[in-house]
Amino acid sequence: MMADIATYVLTALGLVFFVAGTVGLLRFPDTFSRLHALTKADNLGLGFIALGLAFQAESWAQLAMLALIWALALLAAGTVAQLVARAALAGLQEDE
Amino acid sequence: MTLALDLALCALIVCVSLATVAGGGIFRAIIFFITYGLFLAIGWARLGAFDVALAEAAIGAGLTGVLLLAAHGRLRRMRTKAVVQRTGLNLPAALAATAMTGALGWAWFALPAPSVPDLSQSIAQTGVGNPVTAVLLNFRAWDTLLESIVLLAALLGVWMLAREEDWNTPLGPRYHALSGGVLVGFGRLLPPVGLIFGAYLVWAGAESVGGAFQGGTVLAAVGLVALMANVLPAPSISQAGLRIALVLGPGVFLCTGLLAAALGSDFLSIAPEVAKAMILTIEIALSISIAVTLALLVLGPPVDTQGAP
């Protein structure tokens, strides 16, 4: 029962971060601030959702897999954000 | 609650597929196509077809998406703006696709339900516990053998686009990765995890979700990341190891089939006593070939970028 409540609260919190990240992606003016909104908010959101699901895990192996999913998504999102930002910066300098 | 989830998923799949074909530029279509593949994978997972879901996510969305992005990048570098910018409704293609979908839908309802023999009792004799692997590598091994050869033929077709004098230049575009930059760090961090995960998918395919195609695609992606980060040197066609890796899967598959025929049973038949060992051998050889073939397909034909006009 306590575990279910923790799951509800944490996944709801995660969804709030996802909504915030998506609003930022749609509303922010340029590539860099959009990237900022997307990666920061979504990484936190995914972390909260993984944490919420962890309360439903039946074994340590499932916990480890949830942690691995979050870690890999974090690594990929961080790297891709840097690469997109660099490509956008190169595009800006080309225009000038 | 689950009905609402499924309805939302179906609506998303339809909307994203419409957005894919509705125009607005090739790049946008590719991004929507990748998204479409990921939603389809979730759909397959909801239906309980986890093997198909993995294959759709890895090959349908991931690999096909990368192939399309690579083609788009090549078109842009060639400055073929006139070709790339042609958008709007292509009426003949739309009519043909709609007619094809309609005919398939009609056939689904018009044809009598096939009488499928119940094979669930025979799974125990196939050597593997995963029914999908049992079908792919035992009951219908012919299909899988030909699929692996088709993949090789596709790569040969891509290589035929190369010019004679470019044949020995390293494959793929020259990637610029800042030494000590994020991409190099990513290229060093990801491969160990990816290698374990790809090998696990191949090994687990015998008993649960996974298989040579899913595992091979993950391994191909790992190789491509390492190449883009300049952690691995660019391969070239003249490398003997590369060529051996390409034909290893179909070769081992064919040899086991011929061996069975030579020992007096049918071509590609597998005796229950040795089934598990044989299927695992074929799967491992196949996944190596699939990984190398898919990665080379993404890299494209050898092109001398220095000498290009």
Interface residues (C-beta under 8 A of the other chain):
Chain A: L68 L72 L75 A76 G78 T79 Q82 L83
Chain B: G181 V182 L183 G185 F186 L189 L190 V193
